[in-house]
């Protein structure tokens, strides 16, 4: 149990460090800041999507409809080396 907790802590620290190095990113009407994707969908409604627990349906829809969101989503996942569990990878 101790080793599992230690591994998890090391992973979290590494991930948070990579997230800080990534900084704020803007693409079109979208911004990635502190692990959150913030922007407006095609209906003009403000959307905030967490990197840690995204709604897969919303992410797939935005990736299909908004090239700016798809670009920033792919860039963040590629740069942070985390798997995309929403099914948007090509």
PLY file of the C-alpha trace (Angstrom):
ply
format ascii 1.0
element vertex 90
property float x
property float y
property float z
element edge 89
property int vertex1
property int vertex2
end_header
0.00 0.00 0.00
2.82 2.40 0.82
4.42 1.83 -2.58
1.12 2.48 -4.37
0.63 5.76 -2.51
4.20 6.78 -3.25
3.81 5.97 -6.98
0.56 7.93 -7.13
2.15 10.93 -5.43
5.12 10.86 -7.81
2.80 10.63 -10.81
0.67 13.55 -9.56
3.73 15.73 -8.97
5.11 14.92 -12.41
1.77 15.63 -14.06
1.32 18.92 -12.20
4.84 20.00 -13.19
4.16 19.24 -16.88
0.84 21.10 -16.60
2.58 24.19 -15.17
5.20 24.11 -17.92
2.45 23.98 -20.53
1.01 27.26 -19.25
-2.00 29.01 -20.78
-2.85 28.19 -24.39
-5.25 30.03 -26.67
-6.60 28.85 -29.98
-9.49 30.61 -31.67
-12.18 31.19 -29.09
-10.80 28.55 -26.74
-8.36 28.76 -23.87
-6.64 26.08 -21.80
-5.81 27.26 -18.30
-5.04 25.29 -15.10
-6.40 22.01 -16.48
-9.62 23.55 -17.87
-10.74 24.12 -21.45
-12.80 27.33 -21.53
-14.70 28.66 -24.53
-18.03 28.92 -26.28
-19.72 26.19 -28.26
-21.35 26.87 -31.63
-24.56 27.97 -29.86
-22.60 30.69 -28.06
-22.96 29.06 -24.65
-19.95 29.27 -22.32
-18.42 25.81 -21.81
-15.83 24.72 -19.25
-14.39 21.23 -19.60
-12.02 19.72 -17.07
-8.99 17.81 -18.26
-9.42 15.39 -15.37
-13.03 14.36 -15.97
-14.33 15.47 -19.36
-17.80 14.67 -20.64
-17.01 12.38 -23.58
-20.12 13.32 -25.59
-19.43 17.05 -25.30
-15.77 16.62 -26.24
-16.54 14.44 -29.28
-19.17 16.91 -30.48
-16.89 19.92 -30.06
-14.00 18.15 -31.81
-16.24 17.44 -34.80
-17.74 20.93 -34.97
-14.94 23.27 -33.85
-11.46 23.00 -35.36
-10.01 25.35 -32.72
-11.20 23.15 -29.88
-9.98 20.00 -31.62
-6.54 21.57 -32.13
-6.14 22.66 -28.54
-7.55 19.36 -27.19
-5.12 17.29 -29.29
-2.15 19.52 -28.50
-2.70 19.34 -24.74
-3.15 15.56 -24.74
-0.11 15.00 -26.95
2.07 17.38 -24.94
1.05 16.00 -21.54
1.29 12.39 -22.81
-2.04 11.36 -21.36
-4.47 8.97 -23.04
-7.61 10.45 -24.55
-10.46 8.39 -23.10
-13.21 10.26 -24.94
-12.71 8.45 -28.23
-11.67 11.52 -30.23
-8.26 10.27 -31.33
-7.92 9.49 -35.00
0 1
1 2
2 3
3 4
4 5
5 6
6 7
7 8
8 9
9 10
10 11
11 12
12 13
13 14
14 15
15 16
16 17
17 18
18 19
19 20
20 21
21 22
22 23
23 24
24 25
25 26
26 27
27 28
28 29
29 30
30 31
31 32
32 33
33 34
34 35
35 36
36 37
37 38
38 39
39 40
40 41
41 42
42 43
43 44
44 45
45 46
46 47
47 48
48 49
49 50
50 51
51 52
52 53
53 54
54 55
55 56
56 57
57 58
58 59
59 60
60 61
61 62
62 63
63 64
64 65
65 66
66 67
67 68
68 69
69 70
70 71
71 72
72 73
73 74
74 75
75 76
76 77
77 78
78 79
79 80
80 81
81 82
82 83
83 84
84 85
85 86
86 87
87 88
88 89
